[in-house]
Amino acid sequence: MFKAILIDKQDNQQRTALETIDESRLPEGNVTVRVDCSTLNYKDALAITGKGPVVRQFPMVPGIDLAGTVEHSSSDNFAPGDAVLLNGWGVGEGHWGGLAEKARLDSRWLIPLPTAFTPRQAMAIGTAGYTAMLSVMALEKQGITPEQGDVLVTGANGGVGSYAIALLARLGYRVVASTGRPEEADYLHELGAAEVIDRGTLSAPGRPLGKERWAGAIDSVGSHTLANVLASTRYGGSVAACGLAQGMDLPASVAPFILRGVTLVGIDSVMRPGADRLEAWRRLGELLAPAQLDAITRTITLDEAIDAAEELLTGRIRGRVVVTMTEQ
């Protein structure tokens, strides 16, 4: 038996509760993992609260991230006792996920836990930090260097935004952070932001082209914000788009692309090939210090996760939330 957050639906009504579940109910997979830590991401919060169409089948255990230890394996790639990490692959959406004491998974979804991190530290990074690293790598691939000018980070107080600021600053970029919570400016400056701007300057409908302001950007917001980010990107600049907190739409024009040669790069972290995952986590191990992880992270227990999901969706949580399977 093990504890898990279970989401079920009957008569079109969703019910989410912490339950004790028999291991025989675990889904198919060739590796069984004893979960040490998971996380609470925006997508997890939508699933837990039912406020977004995240869950594709019921019942479902949410949790798109996990770190733990292999208990049983019929895979040649992993053996009992191995420390492993998972991000994405539809886990927590179409396959039972990490907000549980145990998970049964396809070995192709797992990578070894990087030696630079403990399970808690890896989950402090989670999909948010991993996505931020993929976004930074995309800007680097497009040739955006610190010498070319500022890099904007939208959704700066969120998990992706927090890590994007820390990583860019560590690499020598001058970072401009856009946030709807100006009272958190000190926190953003501590992460490495050189300048903080109000998200209201970007979130309303704007013009096809604006004043050239930044050489690159990492956007986790979408909609009008992304359109305005593109409109103010300098000639030859690049924008990495990795989220949709404001919306899935993109009410933009082709002007930034055909008049300024701006590049828009899409960042998918869910189905990313294994080689990209290993490289992103290797870079994270080089660039992030444990003190930074502590500054960005709040730790809760599994029985606190349902309430925390509501807090996250209403903007009352900054940075990352690690969910541990043991009492603090």
Residue, then its C-alpha position, 0 to 999 in steps of 0.5 A: m500500500f502507498k499514499a497518493i493524490l488521486i483525481d477521479k471524476q463521476d457524473n462530470q464532477q471531479r474529486t481530488a483526495l489523498e488516498t491509500i492505494d494498493e500497489s496492484r493498481l499501479p499502471e503498466g511499466n517496466v520500472t517501479v520507483r519509490v518516490d522521494c520527492s515530486t513537485l507542484n507545477y502550474k500544470d499539476a495545480l490545474a489538474i488537482t483543482g480541475k481548472g484546466p483540461v490537463v487530465r486525459q483519463f481517470p482516475m489519475v495521480p498527478g505530478i509531472d516530475l519525480a525523483g526517487t529510487v528504483e525498487h523493481s526493474s525489468s529494463d537493462n538500463f536501470a537496476p534496483g537501487d538506482a537513483v532516477l529522475l523524470n520530467g514530462w512524457g505525459v506523466g500526471e496527465g495520461h499515466w500515473g505521476g509523481l505525487a505519490e509514494k510509488a510510481r510505475l514507469d516506462s524506463r525510456w522516460l527516466i534518466p539517472l539522477p545527476t550526481a550534482f543534485t540530491p532528489r530534493q534539489a533535482m525537484a527544486i529544479g524540476t520541469a521549471g528549471y529544466t525548461a528554463m535551461l532548454s530556453v537558455m540553450a535555445l537562445e545560445k544556439q541562435g547566437i544571442t550573447p551577453e554582448q548583444g544586449d538585454v534579455l527579457v524574462t516574463g513571468a519572472n516570479g514563477g518557476v521557469g522565470s526564476y530559474a531563467i533569471a538565475l541561469l542567464a545572470r550566471l552566464g553574464y547576461r543583463v536580465v530584465a524581469s517582467t512581473g505582476r508583483p512589483e513587491e517581489a523586486d528584491y527577490l528578483h534582484e537577488l536572483g540576478a535581475a538587473e531591472v524589473i518592469d511591470r507586466g502591465t507594460l506588456s500584457a495589453p494589446g500593442r502595436p505590430l512594432g515597438k521600440e527595440r529594447w532587448a536582444g532576446a527573451i524567454d517568455s512563459v506567458g504567451s498571448h498579448t505579452l508574447a506579441n509585445v515581446l516580439a514587437s520590441t525585440r531588437y534586429g536579429g534577436s530571438v525569443a524562446a516561448c515556453g508557456l501560456a500563463q496569459g493564453m494560448d493565442l498569439p495576437a501578433s503580426v509578421a512585422p518583427f519577423i520580416l522587418r527585424g529578422v526576429t526568430l521565435v523558438g518554441i520550447d517543448s520539455v515534455m517529449r524532449p529526446g533523452a540526449d537533450r535532457l541529459e545535456a540540459w541537466r548537465r548544464l544545470g549542474e554546472l550553473l546552479a548553486p545549492a543556495q540558489l535552489d533554497a532561495i527559489t524553493r518551498t518544501i511541503t508534504l504530500d498531504e499539503a499539496i492539494d491546498a497548495a495547488e489553489e495557492l499556486l493558481t492564485g499567484r500566492i506562491r513564488g518560485r518552486v514547490v517541492v513535495t516530499m514523501t516523508e515528514q519534514 
